[in-house]
Amino acid sequence: MGIIDGYPDGTFKPENPLKRSELIKIIKALADGGYITAPSRGTTGGTAGTTTGGTTGTAP
């Protein structure tokens, strides 16, 4: 996948806190690779201001 490469000196430090810039790089790489997509911004559904994404339907 090549999403997480580690540090320039060749090390990988999973115990270190993740910096905001590192998180953005990971999210961008996932999006560029087609692993994640942004939700569509339809004009129907009345989801403005919600945090759930406004999905409709019933759970299985």
PyMOL commands that set and color helices and strands:
alter all, ss='L'
color gray80, all
select helices_A, chain A and resi 20-32
alter helices_A, ss='H'
color red, helices_A
deselect
rebuild
show_as cartoon
